[in-house]
Amino acid sequence: MTNHNLFDSYDTEYFFDELFDEAGQPRPGARLLIEKINELSSHDLRHRQQSIDRALLRMGITFAVYGDDQGTEKIFPFDIIPRIVEAREWRHIEQGLKQRIRALNHFIDDIYHHQEIINEGVVPRDLLAKATSYREPCRGLNPPHGVWCHITGTDLIRNSDGKIYVLEDNLRCPSGVSYVLQNRLVMKRSFPQVFAASRVRPVVDYPSRLYETLRQLAPEHVSDPTVVVLTPGIYNSAYYEHSFLAQQMGVELVEGRDLVVKDGFVYMRMTDGFQRVDVIYRRIDDDFLDPKAFRADSYLGVPGIMEVYRQGRVALANAPGTGIADDKVIYAFVPDMIRFYLNEEPILPNVPTYVCEREEDRKYVLSHLHELVVKAANEAGGYGMLIGPHSTEEQRREFAHKVTENPRNYIAQPTLSLSRVPTMVDEHFEGRHVDLRPYILYGKDIWVLPGGLTRVALRKGSLVVNSSQGGGSKDTWVVAETDDDSADPTTPM
């Protein structure tokens, strides 16, 4: 039995820690992991981290950063110490996510049809009128089974009070699930004994569940649908994921130029002619999907595809128009959506949010910029954001001007003390802040991938977890309640 403790010098520093409690003792779900890690030397652990880094490099797990002058792809950093979510807490998260996605789907459908939530005054009409993500060509659309948001990534954080909050919803083209699958693969290879002794719920069946969700969207009377993944191409920051998911599902990866609309249907160009396409998992934003319906200068999409979709002759996932629910100002009203559409109280709370369009909120934000996080309505990747406590006076002046000039485009939230997870720094552990992005599939029913992508701010003291801003990832272990729940259905992931 080992008598050394690699975590002896680890300090939670009064933050909520996902693996250790306030007294510095391992939380129940983390005890076995900590015990097994302490059977290793710091040198051995560093060696395993380096082996994982090399494996990820060989696997080509990369991302591209827009605006990178060098234009090079980068390996997505990975840390060897996982985040652990215990079974009881995961049940709570899963129930909350299912509730939230049902309400958001009702909202999108309502917005493009009768707009009852607007007419009842629950969501202000002005917010919709000024929403840049609203798509007029989507009015009256009726997607298969009434489902708009088939694939969603919802970002969660835990504050210092120990509660889980929803930080934002990603319903257009959420990315990152490929990292979840590959992270699990390399972790199981590096710590086979820990996985053998732990009841960690598997993630390996995500591609098969995604494929089945897509097949369920096929037009009527199509018993064996042809499914494809539509990518903007190799220069997109998530191209690795597009290719990976297509390969895992056993479907074709296509670009817009590979598809053509003829005789009211969508076809894929083949070496020996054309093959009809029934379901398209699109990783192209609305604006570029169809130059006849959206941006006329787009060369990435398929001219005429929206009319085929409207006629029910091809399915698109996610449905066009879902970006209205990505709007960070609309986010502030999701709890009201849950009450309006479901007549339920939200299971997972929002982060308290100031809507700068409201005069009272705007005045408060402008006088408290030094302590708030200010976000633009439709930015992503950590861009368009001010973190007040870490900002300069010049940056605060700049954001004050932006908020004053275009208040509809901004919200503000308190600066939260994101929870932390021990992270390897050289050969010792330091706490780093994390969030969690679970992935939700919505076909004939709703399924939540156990765990999701834990993103970690690798820079000391940073709250920004985005890969484009110096963040990395960790494996996420959801502890199963029974051995059957932790059994891998096929391969060891």
C-alpha angles and dihedrals in degrees: 000000000000118000098193128088120208089196096055092110095037112123122196088198093212093298120124105263121204094213104031132047127224091276092055094253122134114262113245095259092048100048097094092046093051091047092052093045090052089058087068130072120240088247091054091049091050089049090054091049090053091048090053091049090053092047092052090048091053090047089054095233099172145149131199124225117221111232094025103147091212092050092215129147117242133210111249105243115240130194121211099221109085131215113243125211117189121227098249093051092046091055088055092048093046093051091048093050093050091050092048096048091050090054093046091050090051089050095052092047091047094048092055093045128025100350093216092161088058094044091051091052095241092123114030114248091224091062091058093043090056097040109121090198094059111109116206093194087065094064109123096011116149110198120198113290089359091280119138104167107054097159120034134171112200118193116222131186135185117222128208089269088068094244125130115235132186109242099182145334123239111199105150108067106335112193137192105072092111088063089054091056096044093043089056092048095054093042092055090051092050098043107028093151093054093051091046090056098037128074098228116166112238126242098190095103095063095100092049092047091047090050092050091048090053093047089054089063095061118127117265118282092022104120099173106031125197109233125194137178112231114210131182087227143260095315094062114108092235098042092118089060094047090054094043095052093046090052093046092050093043094236135126121273107218140178125215092264089060092062130067136181114231131163092353097307138090117246134188118224111241131181089253099039135290134329123200116244119213106176128029123194096202123204091179122101119245094254092063100036100090124007089202092059105027131010109008092204095060117122094174100073139057119267110234098011094122092061091050088050092049089053091053095243096121132025125224126200118230096025114240112262099040090116089083087077091050090065107115091216091053086050089070089066099050093100087055089049090055091053093043100047103027103026088227136119115248113265093200114041127222121240105262104269136198114210106212092205086072109082095220092049092046093053091051093048094049091052094045103041090125091066105032137078110234119199135189114235099242107022123112141183094053092298126128091031137123120203099200101203090051097041133102125236090251092053091050091051089051092052092044088058092047093049092047093048096046111014093166089067097060143067129176133209137184115271101256127208097236115211119256140221126202109264130190114253109177100313101332137065130256129174117256127185119252144185130193131229113194117190122228126199118200118190122124086336137007124263127181121206106238105251114347134199116335106201118199131200100228095189112090111259094002120137094193111100099174115123090228089059100048100282130137138185144253134201113260118219118199107194111230121226093220137023089247091060091055097047113116110236095214125341130022103275 
